[in-house]
Amino acid sequence: MRIVTLEEHISFPEMTGKISKETLSGFGQSARMQQLIPKLADITGERLQSMDDNGITIQVLSVDSSGANLLSPADAPAFAMQYNDLIAQKISGFEHRFKAFAQLPMTAPHTAADELERVVTEYNFRGAMIRGLTQDKFLDQPEFAPIFARAEKLDVPVYLHPGLPPKGIADIYYDGLPTHSGMAEALACYGWGWHSETALHVLRLLYSGTFDKFPKLKLIIGHMGEMLPMMMARSERAFKPGNGGANQRSLTETFHQQVHITTSGFFTQPPLRIALDTFGIDNIMFSIDYPFSTNEMGIEFLKGIDLSAQQIRQIAHGNADKLLNLQG
């Protein structure tokens, strides 16, 4: 069976080394991250071998949190362009196995829109991945509209991934915890904070009317919907059109039409069932979150899904093929 995974991460030391440790706010300094550096930097070695061993046809690559989104408007554009050129160079000759989401200079939104168009037209990148907030701002702010407009024009999705928590939030929510155990990082990021922040981000896009301003925009979120499936019924009531927000459509209607979720990092069946019940089979795509999760974990989960063969094929590759035009 053809298998596509589309939240699979890379990080090249030659680029990360250009970002100061102060700017990174300690990201990448944990023992776990240090262990993953070689895996993040590799594409056609161990990564490709693991794909072959586990029957994965295509990975869609994206840069981790140490990217252009952390840099100033003056520095970010050249950094993003260099990173995207390097990604295209490293996957050259392996385009049948690797696709990519663009790295964007989010602190310079108009330039980010132009960079998205450049890499989509020049390198056939399949969209962009945006990592959380930009200078403490959510994407519903008007300054980011050019990026959404360009993605809509190009008919490519935007993948909204969690990013590093803003310092003000981190100081209030996650300070004062034991740091030697990694507890603060786990709580702030992959253990809880990332997912609740991304859910909030998507709800802001709904309530601000951003989805209605860009009705052909396609948004992808990972981690089995970033807590939104379990909150759908309650949030549906809270954010009805006419309840004070700018949204013209209901939450469910908007999400079904414009929001797609991946299974990245979630490998048990109960979250999948509620995702199926809320977002629906047409809006769910298989992903692993390599190398933060292993391909073996993902494939074992995929094999355990209790659905028809056709529905499993839809999750494994059909929905991604359609959304990202992977066979076009």
TIMI-462616 format. One record per atom (N, C-alpha, C): residue in one letter; x, y, z. Coordinates in steps of 0.001 Angstrom, whole numbers, padded with zeros to 6 digits, always signed. Layout:
% residues N
AXYZ ...
% end
This chain:
% residues 328
M+000837-001198+000000 M+000000+000000+000000 M+000876+001255+000000 R+000503+002209-000790 R+001179+003502-000809 R+000956+004207+000534 I+002025+004732+001128 I+001930+005417+002417 I+002643+006763+002315 V+001918+007826+002656 V+002461+009182+002649 V+002451+009710+004073 T+003561+010290+004499 T+003616+010933+005814 T+004041+012386+005617 L+003383+013316+006297 L+003615+014718+005965 L+003860+015646+007141 E+004239+015086+008290 E+004817+015931+009321 E+006122+015283+009758 E+007105+015386+008893 E+008376+014695+009094 E+009487+015748+009030 H+010301+015823+010071 H+011090+017022+010299 H+012560+016879+009933 I+013134+018020+009605 I+014555+018129+009300 I+015120+019355+010011 S+016426+019362+010185 S+017129+020528+010714 S+018586+020381+010312 F+019096+021357+009598 F+020461+021277+009098 F+021377+022125+009972 P+022400+021523+010577 P+023291+022268+011478 P+023917+023497+010844 E+024180+023434+009534 E+024791+024593+008875 E+023857+025795+008873 M+022550+025560+009044 M+021598+026660+009138 M+021306+027009+010590 T+021108+026001+011412 T+020836+026251+012829 T+021974+027018+013478 G+023190+026751+013029 G+024355+027419+013588 G+024370+028914+013358 K+023534+029392+012445 K+023451+030826+012169 K+022532+031556+013143 I+021798+030793+013989 I+020858+031385+014933 I+021469+031350+016321 S+021445+032463+017023 S+022059+032523+018348 S+021286+031670+019341 K+021994+031195+020362 K+021349+030403+021404 K+020308+031222+022150 E+020553+032525+022282 E+019579+033393+022946 E+018279+033434+022153 T+018387+033501+020841 T+017201+033523+019988 T+016452+032204+020069 L+017195+031114+020156 L+016562+029795+020241 L+015921+029530+021594 S+016215+030358+022595 S+015638+030223+023939 S+015847+028834+024526 G+016999+028251+024235 G+017311+026939+024785 G+016801+025777+023976 F+016000+026044+022898 F+015498+024949+022074 F+016668+024198+021437 G+016577+022886+021458 G+017604+022047+020861 G+018762+021717+021770 Q+018716+022197+023019 Q+019842+021978+023927 Q+019639+020780+024854 S+018443+020217+024888 S+018205+019073+025757 S+018969+017857+025257 A+019180+016912+026146 A+019906+015693+025769 A+019183+014952+024652 R+017860+014934+024729 R+017067+014256+023704 R+017259+014918+022343 M+017211+016250+022300 M+017392+016945+021029 M+018796+016734+020487 Q+019782+016713+021362 Q+021149+016490+020913 Q+021293+015124+020243 Q+020573+014139+020768 Q+020609+012796+020187 Q+019978+012775+018794 L+019006+013653+018575 L+018257+013639+017324 L+018902+014470+016219 I+019916+015254+016543 I+020533+016125+015542 I+020957+015365+014290 P+021648+014223+014408 P+022034+013498+013185 P+020828+013010+012385 K+019781+012586+013063 K+018587+012104+012359 K+017875+013247+011640 L+017831+014415+012264 L+017187+015571+011642 L+017974+016058+010425 A+019281+015929+010483 A+020130+016418+009394 A+020162+015453+008207 D+019853+014193+008452 D+019937+013160+007421 D+018660+013117+006582 I+018834+012853+005291 I+017682+012632+004425 I+017792+011289+003709 T+018859+011087+002977 T+018933+009906+002114 T+019725+008753+002713 G+020065+008833+003990 G+020769+007743+004653 G+019826+006914+005503 E+019967+007027+006822 E+019147+006249+007743 E+017658+006539+007561 R+017309+007798+007287 R+015893+008156+007100 R+015280+007359+005946 L+015939+007380+004814 L+015411+006684+003644 L+015390+005180+003872 Q+016406+004647+004541 Q+016424+003214+004831 Q+015256+002831+005723 S+014954+003667+006722 S+013824+003398+007602 S+012502+003470+006845 M+012398+004392+005916 M+011196+004455+005078 M+011032+003163+004285 D+012112+002699+003689 D+012057+001447+002923 D+011682+000268+003817 D+012287+000197+004994 D+012030-000911+005906 D+010575-000951+006363 N+009937+000225+006424 N+008575+000299+006942 N+007514+000555+005875 G+007912+000541+004625 G+006957+000655+003538 G+006397+002047+003330 I+007155+003075+003699 I+006695+004455+003532 I+007134+004961+002164 T+006168+005416+001385 T+006432+005814+000008 T+007040+007205-000078 I+006431+008165+000632 I+006841+009566+000542 I+006821+010192+001926 Q+007843+010986+002231 Q+007834+011905+003364 Q+007761+013332+002826 V+006934+014156+003452 V+006936+015592+003174 V+007718+016259+004304 L+008824+016878+003964 L+009783+017378+004945 L+009464+018812+005364 S+009781+019118+006631 S+009601+020475+007145 S+010636+020743+008217 V+011069+022002+008297 V+012100+022405+009249 V+011516+022479+010650 D+012317+022083+011648 D+011855+022131+013033 D+011793+023584+013518 S+011702+023782+014825 S+011438+025121+015363 S+012615+026088+015238 S+013780+025615+014846 S+014947+026493+014746 S+015059+027040+013330 G+014174+028001+013016 G+014135+028480+011647 G+013963+029983+011521 A+013585+030396+010311 A+013513+031808+009954 A+012464+032565+010750 N+011481+031859+011277 N+010425+032511+012056 N+010971+033201+013299 L+012181+032841+013720 L+012772+033416+014927 L+013596+034667+014644 L+013793+034970+013365 L+014718+036037+013005 L+013998+037348+012691 S+014760+038420+012644 S+014217+039750+012385 S+013777+039881+010934 P+012946+040889+010629 P+012559+041121+009232 P+013748+041363+008312 A+014839+041877+008875 A+016029+042126+008058 A+016782+040842+007735 D+016805+039910+008677 D+017614+038699+008524 D+016839+037490+008011 A+015544+037445+008270 A+014768+036250+007974 A+014667+035912+006486 P+014443+036889+005588 P+014242+036515+004177 P+015407+035765+003556 A+016621+036263+003738 A+017775+035584+003145 A+017981+034210+003766 F+017748+034111+005078 F+017900+032837+005768 F+016899+031818+005215 A+015642+032218+005078 A+014616+031301+004576 A+014918+030866+003150 M+015335+031817+002310 M+015656+031483+000928 M+016811+030483+000871 Q+017845+030723+001664 Q+018991+029809+001684 Q+018570+028429+002177 Y+017711+028391+003199 Y+017259+027103+003738 Y+016444+026343+002692 N+015532+027026+002041 N+014700+026361+001039 N+015543+025875-000140 D+016524+026669-000549 D+017423+026225-001622 D+018188+024973-001210 L+018598+024930+000060 L+019350+023781+000557 L+018466+022535+000620 I+017225+022695+001049 I+016297+021556+001059 I+016126+021008-000358 A+015876+021913-001310 A+015695+021475-002694 A+016934+020758-003211 Q+018105+021254-002846 Q+019363+020619-003260 Q+019494+019220-002681 K+019147+019067-001404 K+019345+017782-000729 K+018355+016717-001186 I+017175+017115-001667 I+016215+016110-002129 I+016276+015924-003642 S+017143+016680-004308 S+017281+016540-005754 S+017672+015107-006115 G+016953+014545-007037 G+017177+013165-007430 G+016353+012167-006648 F+015725+012643-005565 F+014879+011772-004732 F+013469+012356-004615 E+013063+013108-005621 E+011763+013777-005547 E+010595+012790-005495 H+010823+011563-005940 H+009771+010554-005866 H+009588+010027-004445 R+010526+010345-003545 R+010434+009903-002157 R+010242+011059-001171 F+010678+012251-001565 F+010618+013394-000655 F+009988+014609-001326 K+009064+015213-000634 K+008519+016525-000975 K+008850+017456+000194 A+008460+018717+000095 A+008812+019645+001173 A+007762+020729+001345 F+007655+021201+002584 F+006936+022423+002907 F+007955+023542+003058 A+007593+024721+002581 A+008512+025850+002604 A+008757+026354+004016 Q+009956+026841+004230 Q+010332+027608+005401 Q+010111+029081+005031 L+009314+029816+005813 L+008954+031186+005454 L+009520+032198+006445 P+009925+033370+005949 P+010369+034456+006827 P+009152+035183+007398 M+008549+034613+008406 M+007258+035086+008892 M+007287+036514+009437 T+008446+036981+009878 T+008532+038342+010403 T+008489+039386+009285 A+008530+038935+008034 A+008400+039816+006869 A+007310+039231+005973 P+006031+039419+006315 P+004942+038675+005670 P+004860+038828+004150 H+005056+040027+003617 H+004984+040183+002165 H+006094+039401+001475 T+007281+039437+002044 T+008391+038653+001502 T+008124+037161+001662 A+007475+036792+002771 A+007128+035387+002994 A+006195+034883+001903 A+005234+035705+001513 A+004312+035316+000438 A+005071+035118-000870 D+006017+036016-001151 D+006809+035879-002371 D+007702+034636-002323 E+008255+034340-001152 E+009097+033159-001021 E+008278+031886-001198 L+007060+031889-000697 L+006182+030739-000896 L+005951+030510-002382 E+005651+031570-003092 E+005410+031416-004533 E+006668+030958-005249 R+007811+031482-004848 R+009071+031090-005488 R+009321+029593-005373 V+009204+029054-004167 V+009573+027647-003990 V+008500+026705-004524 V+007257+027154-004544 V+006204+026327-005140 V+006399+026236-006652 T+006696+027364-007280 T+006846+027363-008737 T+008201+026837-009189 E+009258+027139-008428 E+010614+026742-008843 E+010961+025325-008418 Y+010545+024932-007214 Y+010948+023638-006661 Y+009789+022661-006473 N+008591+023106-006746 N+007412+022256-006574 N+007202+021869-005112 F+007570+022750-004184 F+007226+022534-002789 F+005697+022490-002669 R+005207+021783-001664 R+003770+021485-001603 R+002982+022359-000631 G+003542+023487-000234 G+002889+024382+000704 G+003921+024935+001655 A+003476+025358+002826 A+004385+025924+003821 A+004018+025397+005195 M+005026+025337+006061 M+004763+025053+007468 M+005100+026301+008271 I+004154+026736+009097 I+004332+027891+009972 I+004367+027380+011402 R+005353+027855+012178 R+005597+027330+013511 R+005071+028296+014574 G+003817+028147+014933 G+003269+028877+016069 G+003161+030367+015842 L+003366+031140+016911 L+003240+032587+016869 L+004460+033225+016216 T+004262+034409+015672 T+005350+035197+015105 T+005467+036489+015892 Q+006563+036669+016582 Q+006765+037844+017435 Q+005542+038066+018336 D+005086+036968+018949 D+003962+036960+019896 D+002623+037278+019247 K+002522+037157+017926 K+001276+037471+017235 K+000695+036218+016583 F-000630+036089+016690 F-001331+035010+016007 F-001576+035385+014544 L-001857+034396+013731 L-001991+034604+012294 L-003284+035291+011882 D-004193+035526+012823 D-005399+036268+012460 D-005134+037767+012321 Q-003937+038222+012692 Q-003606+039633+012547 Q-003501+039994+011058 P-004006+041171+010668 P-004082+041536+009242 P-002746+041484+008506 E-001645+041691+009209 E-000346+041732+008534 E+000027+040411+007877 F-000598+039296+008321 F-000266+037991+007758 F-001174+037597+006591 A-002128+038444+006265 A-003069+038138+005189 A-002382+037850+003853 P-001291+038544+003495 P-000659+038227+002201 P-000221+036777+002064 I+000162+036152+003161 I+000589+034746+003103 I-000599+033855+002784 F-001708+034081+003459 F-002898+033279+003193 F-003413+033513+001779 A-003379+034767+001345 A-003848+035083-000002 A-003004+034367-001052 R-001691+034331-000846 R-000821+033686-001819 R-000991+032173-001802 A-001147+031583-000615 A-001389+030140-000532 A-002687+029780-001242 E-003701+030609-001063 E-004982+030379-001724 E-004821+030467-003244 K-004098+031477-003691 K-003866+031655-005131 K-003100+030473-005722 L-002095+029996-004999 L-001264+028886-005481 L-001921+027529-005294 D-003015+027489-004521 D-003732+026247-004210 D-002826+025251-003491 V-002118+025768-002474 V-001294+024909-001624 V-001700+025135-000167 P-001592+024113+000668 P-002001+024258+002063 P-000942+024919+002924 V-001387+025432+004055 V-000511+025912+005108 V-000623+024941+006271 Y+000512+024417+006708 Y+000558+023514+007856 Y+000899+024357+009076 L-000022+024442+010018 L+000207+025204+011248 L+000699+024244+012329 H+001961+024378+012659 H+002595+023511+013659 H+002859+024323+014918 P+002830+023718+016087 P+003215+024453+017293 P+004626+025007+017191 G+004859+026099+017897 G+006186+026697+017940 G+006627+026917+019370 L+007756+027548+019528 L+008256+027821+020872 L+007306+028780+021583 P+006959+028530+022849 P+006033+029422+023558 P+006652+030799+023746 P+005850+031860+023623 P+006375+033206+023881 P+006937+033308+025300 K+007931+034147+025469 K+008609+034245+026766 K+007638+034592+027888 G+006723+035523+027619 G+005773+035913+028656 G+004915+034749+029123 I+004481+033933+028186 I+003696+032744+028529 I+004564+031739+029271 A+005758+031510+028762 A+006654+030537+029390 A+006974+030937+030828 D+007196+032229+031044 D+007537+032687+032391 D+006404+032459+033378 I+005177+032612+032925 I+004024+032462+033815 I+003616+030999+033968 Y+003537+030297+032864 Y+002983+028939+032874 Y+003999+027871+033258 Y+005250+028034+032839 Y+006178+026920+032891 Y+007423+027185+033720 D+007520+028356+034328 D+008671+028660+035149 D+008518+027998+036523 G+009640+027818+037222 G+009601+027278+038576 G+009484+025782+038655 L+009589+025105+037522 L+009519+023644+037501 L+010935+023061+037447 P+011092+021823+037858 P+012425+021200+037770 P+012919+021187+036326 T+014039+021811+036063 T+014552+021882+034697 T+015434+020701+034331 H+016085+020108+035352 H+017009+019015+035044 H+016287+017793+034500 S+015008+017656+034827 S+014260+016480+034386 S+013605+016692+033024 G+013640+017907+032499 G+012967+018183+031239 G+011488+018415+031395 M+010990+018501+032635 M+009557+018638+032867 M+009000+019927+032268 A+009733+021046+032436 A+009241+022324+031927 A+009091+022288+030415 E+010079+021732+029724 E+010010+021638+028264 E+008869+020732+027829 A+008696+019611+028526 A+007624+018686+028168 A+006255+019331+028358 L+006075+020050+029456 L+004800+020691+029727 L+004539+021826+028750 A+005574+022578+028423 A+005423+023725+027533 A+005232+023304+026082 C+005771+022161+025718 C+005790+021774+024311 C+005000+020496+024068 Y+005690+019408+023879 Y+005065+018198+023358 Y+004152+017481+024333 G+004243+017786+025649 G+003390+017102+026616 G+002024+017732+026800 W+001908+019039+026433 W+000615+019708+026591 W+000555+021059+025875 G+001476+021962+026229 G+001337+023357+025832 G+001227+023592+024346 W+002054+022897+023564 W+002005+023060+022116 W+000599+022855+021566 H-000050+021816+022032 H-001310+021399+021431 H-002445+022364+021790 S-002462+022803+023046 S-003511+023745+023435 S-003318+025092+022741 E-002060+025507+022539 E-001825+026775+021858 E-002257+026717+020396 T-001962+025611+019721 T-002358+025498+018324 T-003871+025430+018187 A-004539+024757+019123 A-006000+024754+019112 A-006534+026177+019251 L-005970+026930+020162 L-006356+028332+020334 L-006107+029113+019051 H-004998+028842+018399 H-004642+029531+017166 H-005717+029302+016099 V-006139+028054+015938 V-007151+027725+014935 V-008493+028372+015291 L-008854+028354+016558 L-010108+028982+016978 L-010080+030485+016737 R-008934+031111+016919 R-008812+032542+016619 R-009008+032792+015124 L-008454+031929+014288 L-008652+032076+012854 L-010126+031957+012485 L-010824+031075+013167 L-012267+030944+012954 L-013001+032200+013415 Y-012804+032582+014667 Y-013585+033642+015300 Y-013309+034996+014659 S-012088+035184+014164 S-011725+036450+013520 S-012278+036576+012107 G-012826+035481+011581 G-013340+035492+010218 G-012285+035252+009159 T-011078+034838+009565 T-009994+034641+008608 T-010340+033559+007594 F-010950+032474+008050 F-011339+031419+007111 F-012355+031927+006096 D-013238+032822+006520 D-014225+033367+005595 D-013600+034346+004606 K-012563+035050+005041 K-011850+035957+004128 K-011098+035178+003063 F-010681+033966+003410 F-009921+033126+002485 F-010603+031760+002397 P-011759+031702+001738 P-012581+030479+001786 P-011978+029281+001057 K-010959+029517+000228 K-010313+028400-000465 K-009000+027991+000200 L-008652+028668+001308 L-007446+028318+002048 L-007610+026941+002694 K-006572+026135+002605 K-006558+024839+003268 K-005520+024863+004378 L-005953+024564+005587 L-005071+024546+006748 L-004893+023110+007214 I-003650+022746+007547 I-003361+021433+008123 I-002876+021647+009546 I-003360+020838+010462 I-002820+020801+011817 I-002506+019348+012162 G-001535+019155+013022 G-001084+017805+013329 G-001618+017277+014638 H-000942+016197+015124 H-001168+015659+016462 H-002647+015371+016729 M-003259+014690+015745 M-004647+014232+015825 M-005615+015383+016112 G-005297+016556+015573 G-006236+017671+015662 G-005982+018632+016798 E-004850+018491+017488 E-004439+019454+018518 E-005543+019734+019541 M-006151+018666+020052 M-007179+018730+021098 M-008544+019208+020594 L-008641+019662+019363 L-009911+020206+018882 L-011019+019153+018751 P-010714+017913+018310 P-011821+016953+018188 P-012599+016744+019481 M-011909+016631+020613 M-012644+016383+021860 M-013422+017611+022321 M-013087+018786+021791 M-013770+020022+022179 M-014798+020488+021164 M-014993+019747+020089 M-015792+020240+018966 M-017208+020636+019371 A-017900+019771+020095 A-019299+020063+020429 A-019417+021303+021309 R-018558+021401+022297 R-018609+022558+023197 R-018210+023842+022462 S-017142+023758+021661 S-016702+024939+020921 S-017713+025333+019851 E-018380+024359+019274 E-019422+024647+018271 E-020483+025576+018845 R-020900+025302+020071 R-021918+026153+020711 R-021361+027534+021025 A-020117+027576+021464 A-019527+028854+021879 A-019303+029798+020713 F-018965+029239+019551 F-018556+030083+018431 F-019555+030052+017276 K-020832+029977+017607 K-021855+030055+016569 K-021785+031408+015867 P-022056+031440+014565 P-022133+032736+013886 P-023156+033637+014587 G-022788+034875+014788 G-023676+035804+015472 G-023442+035902+016960 N-022495+035101+017482 N-022197+035131+018919 N-021121+036166+019275 G-020880+037095+018364 G-019899+038135+018639 G-018648+038055+017806 G-018437+036927+017151 G-017267+036783+016295 G-017555+037240+014878 A-016514+037259+014050 A-016666+037656+012654 A-016943+036466+011740 N-016952+035248+012302 N-017159+034061+011471 N-018579+034004+010938 Q-018695+033685+009660 Q-019986+033601+008982 Q-020520+032179+008930 R-019665+031217+009168 R-020059+029812+009141 R-019806+029177+010497 S-020464+028059+010722 S-020256+027348+011977 S-018866+026744+012018 L-018441+026403+013223 L-017138+025766+013409 L-017059+024473+012610 T-018059+023626+012732 T-018030+022335+012045 T-017990+022504+010538 E-018805+023393+010003 E-018812+023611+008563 E-017458+024125+008086 T-016905+025066+008808 T-015609+025633+008430 T-014508+024587+008480 F-014462+023830+009572 F-013407+022825+009714 F-013532+021744+008656 H-014737+021294+008373 H-014908+020262+007353 H-014458+020748+005983 Q-014648+022031+005723 Q-014310+022568+004408 Q-012847+022988+004280 Q-012204+023366+005408 Q-010901+024015+005273 Q-009793+023485+006176 V-010095+022662+007157 V-009076+022210+008103 V-008879+020699+007982 H-007637+020305+007826 H-007270+018896+007704 H-006321+018560+008848 I-006413+017349+009357 I-005579+016978+010492 I-004731+015753+010142 T-003590+015655+010818 T-002748+014482+010663 T-002635+013747+011997 T-002194+012511+011906 T-002104+011649+013087 T-000754+011757+013785 S+000079+012691+013389 S+001472+012750+013836 S+001626+012636+015344 G+002425+011656+015759 G+002760+011491+017164 G+001674+010869+018024 F+000529+010534+017442 F-000579+009922+018186 F-000829+008539+017616 F-000591+007508+018418 F-000591+006154+017893 F-001508+005214+018677 T-002609+005735+019192 T-003618+004891+019817 T-004956+005147+019134 Q-005845+004189+019238 Q-007080+004247+018463 Q-008153+005208+019004 P-008303+005394+020334 P-009371+006299+020804 P-009303+007715+020237 P-008128+008377+020181 P-008109+009709+019569 P-008502+009691+018097 L-008140+008617+017389 L-008527+008516+015985 L-010041+008411+015853 R-010671+007643+016740 R-012122+007474+016644 R-012850+008800+016811 I-012426+009611+017772 I-013110+010887+017965 I-012787+011855+016828 A-011585+011737+016253 A-011262+012549+015087 A-012151+012167+013905 L-012370+010886+013717 L-013262+010424+012652 L-014686+010911+012880 D-015129+010895+014126 D-016491+011310+014458 D-016706+012812+014283 T-015641+013591+014351 T-015779+015054+014324 T-015291+015648+013001 F-014041+015414+012647 F-013510+015963+011400 F-013936+015150+010183 G-014093+013848+010351 G-014512+012999+009245 G-013355+012387+008483 I-013630+011286+007829 I-012613+010494+007140 I-011906+011281+006046 D-012590+012224+005401 D-012004+012970+004288 D-010943+013966+004738 N-010880+014260+006030 N-010010+015315+006533 N-008856+014784+007391 I-008596+013486+007353 I-007567+012888+008205 I-006480+012257+007349 M-005230+012576+007682 M-004092+012072+006932 M-003066+011462+007888 F-002496+010373+007468 F-001501+009687+008276 F-000203+010476+008321 S+000411+010545+009480 S+001745+011130+009640 S+002397+010518+010865 I+003710+010689+010980 I+004448+010027+012054 I+005107+011004+013010 D+005671+012104+012520 D+006442+013053+013335 D+007873+012556+013514 Y+008415+012010+012440 Y+009795+011522+012428 Y+010748+012707+012531 P+011867+012594+013259 P+012339+011458+014048 P+011923+011513+015514 F+011025+012445+015851 F+010576+012540+017244 F+009724+011327+017625 S+009091+010730+016646 S+008461+009419+016792 S+009069+008511+015726 T+008986+007211+015934 T+009614+006282+014992 T+008625+005816+013938 N+009157+005476+012787 N+008319+004929+011725 N+007656+003629+012163 E+008360+002851+012974 E+007793+001581+013449 E+006523+001816+014276 M+006548+002832+015148 M+005366+003158+015947 M+004197+003541+015039 G+004483+004350+014040 G+003425+004808+013148 G+002819+003687+012330 I+003656+002823+011789 I+003147+001741+010947 I+002354+000730+011776 E+002817+000455+012997 E+002050-000443+013862 E+000657+000127+014126 F+000585+001433+014363 F-000712+002087+014563 F-001575+001981+013308 L-000996+002265+012156 L-001758+002225+010910 L-002325+000836+010657 K-001531-000181+010931 K-001994-001556+010709 K-003117-001953+011665 G-003223-001261+012804 G-004243-001598+013790 G-005554-000865+013629 I-005668-000002+012619 I-006899+000766+012430 I-008016-000158+011964 D-009129-000113+012648 D-010267-000986+012344 D-011259-000265+011433 L-010857-000131+010184 L-011707+000468+009160 L-011622-000385+007906 S-012424-000067+006921 S-012367-000808+005666 S-011047-000523+004964 A-010668-001414+004065 A-009424-001246+003320 A-009424+000070+002550 Q-010569+000444+001991 Q-010655+001696+001248 Q-010448+002901+002168 Q-011037+002860+003357 Q-010874+003970+004292 Q-009428+004084+004793 I-008791+002942+005001 I-007390+002961+005427 I-006515+003540+004326 R-006777+003188+003078 R-006016+003763+001966 R-006226+005274+001892 Q-007430+005707+002210 Q-007718+007143+002193 Q-006872+007883+003220 I-006764+007315+004423 I-005950+007928+005470 I-004472+007798+005149 A-004065+006648+004638 A-002647+006366+004399 A-002063+007206+003275 H-002866+007517+002262 H-002308+008300+001149 H-003337+009077+000350 G-004574+008610+000281 G-005538+009211-000633 G-005816+010678-000357 N-006066+011006+000899 N-006371+012396+001236 N-005168+013308+001013 A-003978+012826+001370 A-002762+013622+001163 A-002463+013795-000321 D-002642+012723-001107 D-002414+012821-002541 D-003287+013907-003154 K-004533+013966-002701 K-005480+014948-003245 K-005142+016355-002777 L-004904+016526-001490 L-004693+017862-000940 L-003385+018473-001437 L-002334+017652-001521 L-001015+018143-001913 L-000691+017880-003381 N-001652+017328-004107 N-001452+017032-005522 N-000169+016228-005730 L-000035+015160-004965 L+001221+014411-004968 L+001385+013517-006176 Q+000297+013231-006852 Q+000403+012391-008027 Q+000149+013183-009313 G+000131+014530-009147 G-000112+015389-010300 G+001175+015881-010923 
% end
